[in-house]
């Protein structure tokens, strides 16, 4: 029950957890307390990881979330993506997240870290603009690729690259000394909550759910066709089985004798009022003898087709099959005498 609730509402559980993280950070920020997380990451990154090659790399990565790059990508989607609604969603997403970030920064007004910056930045610190906007911007693109791109290789590679890029942009802001770790984590958390809401709107605008329903409908149709085929095969198997019994009845004298004996035993059973266990024994013997007779008929027919001329081995196979039927019939007669003689005398 709990598992089903979590599976159904996992998005809102994630959103709730992200909001709790942000509120816990804001409590310490508003009280002007230094977060232990920020101190730990500062010692780890600023004091131990900085190097000239890594600094160059971090400057390149951080620029992938700059206004110029994001505007260029947005213009690209507006110009080159056939579905114009996709471009409008990407553009509106960029505008909304940028305005939301600036509004939050103005409300919270946390000063940036000072003394160890590698690039110049102005404005307030929480939440990190690059982190928040990159999560919302590239996160939406990941969502759109996952939902709309059919080629699995392109889908997995694109989503993997962008999924790796987002945390690297956040890390670059800490590495370059322009944000605390809590600024980056807070920015990511706020954007995750925002994305969960925005993707719901995007899904309805782009009718992605209808596409999913179409795919499900097609799958269901295929399943129905396969089920019908299986049912047809099942019906045919019963049909052919009864046809086989009918053909054997027409051509095999011994089978008619077995059915006549079975009918006589059933009549005697009702007259002499045999017990339930005795009925079960009789029915099992009927099934064994008649089944063996049918198998014997099938073997004889197959041997006749394979060996139409007289052959000693063919005769040997037929005799063994007939012997099996005879043996089962003898045993059945003995068991029948054991059941019925005491009731007659």
PLY file of the C-alpha trace (Angstrom):
ply
format ascii 1.0
element vertex 345
property float x
property float y
property float z
element edge 344
property int vertex1
property int vertex2
end_header
0.00 0.00 0.00
2.79 2.44 1.04
4.84 1.49 -2.03
1.87 2.24 -4.31
1.33 5.66 -2.67
5.03 6.53 -3.09
5.05 5.42 -6.76
1.95 7.48 -7.48
3.12 10.65 -5.67
6.91 10.43 -5.92
7.16 13.77 -7.76
5.45 15.66 -4.97
7.44 13.81 -2.32
10.64 14.98 -4.07
9.25 18.53 -4.25
8.38 18.46 -0.54
11.88 17.26 0.40
13.47 19.97 -1.75
11.35 22.64 -0.05
12.40 21.36 3.38
16.09 21.59 2.34
15.62 25.18 1.15
13.73 26.21 4.30
16.39 24.70 6.57
19.09 26.65 4.72
17.09 29.88 4.80
16.64 29.57 8.58
20.44 29.68 9.06
20.93 32.33 6.37
18.38 34.72 7.89
20.07 34.28 11.30
23.44 35.10 9.67
24.88 31.75 10.72
27.72 30.08 8.81
26.54 26.72 7.48
28.85 23.82 8.36
28.28 22.47 4.82
29.73 25.67 3.34
32.82 25.48 5.55
33.42 21.81 4.68
33.11 22.37 0.92
35.29 25.49 1.14
38.14 23.52 2.74
37.69 20.64 0.29
37.40 22.61 -2.95
39.09 25.99 -2.49
42.06 24.85 -0.43
42.73 21.41 -1.97
41.40 21.13 -5.53
42.35 24.39 -7.28
44.86 24.20 -10.13
45.46 26.19 -13.31
44.14 23.54 -15.79
41.07 22.90 -13.64
40.42 26.64 -13.33
40.39 27.02 -17.13
37.97 24.08 -17.39
35.66 25.48 -14.69
35.53 28.88 -16.44
34.44 27.16 -19.68
31.80 25.08 -17.87
30.39 28.03 -15.92
29.96 29.98 -19.18
27.69 27.22 -20.51
25.07 28.68 -18.19
25.75 32.30 -19.06
23.01 34.50 -20.50
24.60 34.52 -23.99
24.75 30.72 -24.28
21.22 30.14 -22.94
19.73 32.86 -25.19
21.56 31.37 -28.20
20.17 27.88 -27.45
16.69 29.35 -27.00
16.87 31.18 -30.32
18.05 27.94 -31.92
14.99 26.06 -30.66
12.70 28.85 -31.84
14.25 28.89 -35.32
15.10 25.25 -36.03
12.66 23.08 -34.08
9.61 22.39 -36.26
7.17 22.35 -33.35
7.12 26.06 -32.45
5.47 25.30 -29.13
8.74 23.67 -28.00
10.68 26.88 -28.64
8.05 28.95 -26.82
8.19 26.61 -23.81
12.00 26.83 -23.68
11.93 30.64 -24.02
9.23 31.17 -21.40
11.03 28.76 -19.06
14.26 30.81 -19.33
12.44 34.10 -18.69
10.44 32.77 -15.72
13.44 31.15 -13.97
15.61 34.25 -14.47
12.93 36.54 -13.00
12.22 34.09 -10.15
15.93 33.90 -9.30
16.30 37.67 -9.22
13.19 38.00 -7.05
14.48 35.44 -4.52
17.90 37.08 -4.42
16.30 40.46 -3.73
14.16 39.01 -0.90
16.96 37.01 0.77
19.88 39.40 0.08
22.71 37.09 1.09
26.14 38.57 0.37
28.51 36.61 -1.87
31.57 34.89 -0.40
34.55 37.23 -0.40
38.30 36.86 -0.50
38.81 33.87 -2.81
36.97 34.67 -6.05
38.61 33.76 -9.36
36.12 35.75 -11.47
34.23 38.97 -10.93
30.54 38.71 -10.05
28.02 41.19 -8.68
24.66 40.87 -6.98
23.44 38.68 -4.16
24.42 35.07 -3.55
21.36 32.93 -2.64
20.14 31.14 -4.64
22.90 30.70 -7.24
21.58 32.07 -10.53
23.75 29.86 -12.74
22.78 26.75 -10.75
19.09 27.54 -10.57
18.72 28.57 -14.23
20.90 25.71 -15.56
18.85 23.14 -13.64
15.58 24.61 -14.93
16.81 25.26 -18.48
18.80 22.09 -19.20
16.41 20.06 -17.03
13.50 21.05 -19.30
15.55 20.18 -22.40
16.31 16.75 -20.88
12.59 16.27 -20.27
11.70 17.28 -23.85
14.40 15.04 -25.37
13.29 12.10 -23.23
9.65 12.54 -24.22
9.99 13.51 -27.89
13.16 11.96 -29.34
12.56 8.42 -30.66
16.18 7.43 -31.39
17.33 5.72 -28.17
21.06 6.36 -28.69
20.57 10.09 -29.22
18.14 10.19 -26.30
20.44 8.45 -23.80
23.63 10.26 -24.88
21.99 13.72 -24.89
20.29 13.24 -21.53
23.47 11.79 -20.04
25.64 14.71 -21.19
23.17 17.35 -20.02
22.57 15.47 -16.77
26.32 15.58 -16.11
26.61 19.23 -17.15
24.08 20.56 -14.62
25.94 19.52 -11.42
29.26 20.53 -13.03
27.92 24.07 -13.55
26.96 24.19 -9.88
30.39 22.87 -8.86
32.11 25.48 -11.07
30.37 28.30 -9.15
31.73 26.95 -5.85
35.19 26.30 -7.34
35.45 29.83 -8.76
34.59 31.24 -5.31
31.48 33.21 -6.29
28.95 31.05 -4.41
28.65 29.02 -1.23
27.73 25.33 -1.55
24.35 26.11 0.05
23.68 28.68 -2.72
24.16 26.00 -5.36
22.19 23.27 -3.56
19.40 25.74 -2.77
19.26 26.84 -6.42
19.04 23.23 -7.60
16.33 22.39 -5.05
14.18 25.40 -5.97
14.50 24.59 -9.68
13.51 20.95 -9.14
10.27 22.08 -7.48
9.72 24.61 -10.27
10.44 22.01 -12.98
7.92 19.56 -11.55
5.25 22.25 -11.93
6.44 23.59 -15.29
6.75 20.18 -16.96
3.11 19.48 -16.07
2.16 22.62 -17.99
4.55 21.73 -20.84
3.06 18.24 -21.10
-0.44 19.63 -21.61
0.73 22.33 -24.06
2.71 19.91 -26.22
0.13 17.12 -25.75
2.87 14.71 -24.72
0.42 12.74 -22.63
-1.76 12.17 -25.69
1.26 10.81 -27.55
1.88 8.48 -24.65
-1.76 7.42 -24.70
-1.50 6.73 -28.45
1.56 4.55 -27.86
-0.26 2.72 -25.07
-3.29 2.30 -27.34
-1.09 0.85 -30.09
0.54 -1.50 -27.59
-2.88 -2.57 -26.31
-4.06 -3.19 -29.88
-1.00 -5.33 -30.57
-1.62 -7.25 -27.37
-5.27 -7.79 -28.35
-4.22 -9.09 -31.78
-1.70 -11.46 -30.18
-4.33 -12.59 -27.66
-6.82 -13.26 -30.45
-4.20 -15.29 -32.29
-3.50 -17.30 -29.15
-7.22 -17.85 -28.57
-7.62 -18.87 -32.21
-4.75 -21.32 -31.81
-6.35 -22.66 -28.63
-9.74 -23.05 -30.35
-8.09 -24.73 -33.32
-6.22 -27.14 -31.04
-9.53 -28.27 -29.49
-11.15 -28.39 -32.93
-8.37 -30.53 -34.39
-8.35 -32.80 -31.32
-12.08 -33.54 -31.68
-11.62 -34.03 -35.42
-8.88 -36.57 -34.64
-11.12 -38.49 -32.26
-13.91 -38.42 -34.90
-11.62 -39.77 -37.62
-10.36 -42.52 -35.31
-13.97 -43.43 -34.44
-14.82 -43.77 -38.13
-11.81 -45.93 -39.05
-10.88 -47.90 -35.91
-13.07 -50.85 -34.88
-11.17 -51.32 -31.61
-11.93 -47.73 -30.50
-15.67 -48.35 -30.99
-15.41 -51.51 -28.84
-13.64 -49.51 -26.07
-16.37 -46.84 -26.10
-19.12 -49.50 -25.96
-17.43 -51.23 -22.99
-17.04 -47.83 -21.28
-20.78 -47.15 -21.72
-21.69 -50.59 -20.29
-19.40 -50.08 -17.27
-20.93 -46.66 -16.58
-24.47 -48.15 -16.68
-23.36 -50.97 -14.36
-21.76 -48.47 -12.02
-25.05 -46.56 -11.63
-27.03 -49.78 -11.13
-24.62 -51.27 -8.59
-23.99 -47.92 -6.89
-20.19 -48.03 -6.80
-18.38 -45.60 -4.48
-16.74 -42.26 -5.48
-13.24 -43.77 -5.27
-14.32 -46.65 -7.52
-15.73 -44.16 -10.04
-12.37 -42.34 -10.07
-10.51 -45.63 -10.73
-12.91 -46.53 -13.57
-12.62 -43.09 -15.21
-8.81 -43.19 -15.05
-8.80 -46.63 -16.67
-11.17 -45.39 -19.42
-8.83 -42.48 -20.11
-5.70 -44.67 -20.19
-7.14 -47.35 -22.51
-8.79 -44.93 -24.97
-5.73 -42.60 -25.02
-3.41 -45.52 -25.75
-5.75 -46.68 -28.54
-5.63 -43.19 -30.11
-1.82 -43.11 -29.80
-1.69 -46.59 -31.37
-3.79 -45.34 -34.29
-1.51 -42.31 -34.76
1.62 -44.52 -34.72
0.13 -46.97 -37.22
-0.87 -44.11 -39.57
2.56 -42.48 -39.31
4.36 -45.79 -39.96
2.13 -46.51 -42.98
3.00 -43.09 -44.46
6.72 -43.46 -43.76
6.93 -47.16 -44.77
4.16 -48.00 -47.28
5.94 -51.23 -48.29
6.25 -54.24 -45.98
9.04 -53.70 -43.46
10.02 -55.75 -40.43
10.85 -52.70 -38.25
7.59 -51.00 -39.17
5.70 -54.13 -38.13
7.71 -54.18 -34.89
6.65 -50.59 -34.06
2.99 -51.31 -34.77
3.04 -54.48 -32.66
4.56 -52.67 -29.64
1.90 -49.93 -29.81
-0.87 -52.53 -30.08
0.68 -54.45 -27.16
0.51 -51.33 -24.97
-3.22 -51.04 -25.66
-3.78 -54.75 -24.99
-1.85 -54.65 -21.72
-3.83 -51.63 -20.43
-7.11 -53.34 -21.45
-6.24 -56.55 -19.57
-5.32 -54.61 -16.42
-8.59 -52.62 -16.74
-10.65 -55.85 -16.99
-8.96 -57.25 -13.87
-9.61 -54.02 -11.91
-13.22 -54.00 -13.19
-13.77 -57.56 -11.97
-12.34 -56.64 -8.54
-14.79 -53.70 -8.29
-17.97 -55.28 -9.73
-17.88 -59.04 -8.79
-18.34 -58.47 -5.01
-21.37 -56.25 -5.77
-22.94 -58.79 -8.13
-22.51 -61.86 -5.87
0 1
1 2
2 3
3 4
4 5
5 6
6 7
7 8
8 9
9 10
10 11
11 12
12 13
13 14
14 15
15 16
16 17
17 18
18 19
19 20
20 21
21 22
22 23
23 24
24 25
25 26
26 27
27 28
28 29
29 30
30 31
31 32
32 33
33 34
34 35
35 36
36 37
37 38
38 39
39 40
40 41
41 42
42 43
43 44
44 45
45 46
46 47
47 48
48 49
49 50
50 51
51 52
52 53
53 54
54 55
55 56
56 57
57 58
58 59
59 60
60 61
61 62
62 63
63 64
64 65
65 66
66 67
67 68
68 69
69 70
70 71
71 72
72 73
73 74
74 75
75 76
76 77
77 78
78 79
79 80
80 81
81 82
82 83
83 84
84 85
85 86
86 87
87 88
88 89
89 90
90 91
91 92
92 93
93 94
94 95
95 96
96 97
97 98
98 99
99 100
100 101
101 102
102 103
103 104
104 105
105 106
106 107
107 108
108 109
109 110
110 111
111 112
112 113
113 114
114 115
115 116
116 117
117 118
118 119
119 120
120 121
121 122
122 123
123 124
124 125
125 126
126 127
127 128
128 129
129 130
130 131
131 132
132 133
133 134
134 135
135 136
136 137
137 138
138 139
139 140
140 141
141 142
142 143
143 144
144 145
145 146
146 147
147 148
148 149
149 150
150 151
151 152
152 153
153 154
154 155
155 156
156 157
157 158
158 159
159 160
160 161
161 162
162 163
163 164
164 165
165 166
166 167
167 168
168 169
169 170
170 171
171 172
172 173
173 174
174 175
175 176
176 177
177 178
178 179
179 180
180 181
181 182
182 183
183 184
184 185
185 186
186 187
187 188
188 189
189 190
190 191
191 192
192 193
193 194
194 195
195 196
196 197
197 198
198 199
199 200
200 201
201 202
202 203
203 204
204 205
205 206
206 207
207 208
208 209
209 210
210 211
211 212
212 213
213 214
214 215
215 216
216 217
217 218
218 219
219 220
220 221
221 222
222 223
223 224
224 225
225 226
226 227
227 228
228 229
229 230
230 231
231 232
232 233
233 234
234 235
235 236
236 237
237 238
238 239
239 240
240 241
241 242
242 243
243 244
244 245
245 246
246 247
247 248
248 249
249 250
250 251
251 252
252 253
253 254
254 255
255 256
256 257
257 258
258 259
259 260
260 261
261 262
262 263
263 264
264 265
265 266
266 267
267 268
268 269
269 270
270 271
271 272
272 273
273 274
274 275
275 276
276 277
277 278
278 279
279 280
280 281
281 282
282 283
283 284
284 285
285 286
286 287
287 288
288 289
289 290
290 291
291 292
292 293
293 294
294 295
295 296
296 297
297 298
298 299
299 300
300 301
301 302
302 303
303 304
304 305
305 306
306 307
307 308
308 309
309 310
310 311
311 312
312 313
313 314
314 315
315 316
316 317
317 318
318 319
319 320
320 321
321 322
322 323
323 324
324 325
325 326
326 327
327 328
328 329
329 330
330 331
331 332
332 333
333 334
334 335
335 336
336 337
337 338
338 339
339 340
340 341
341 342
342 343
343 344
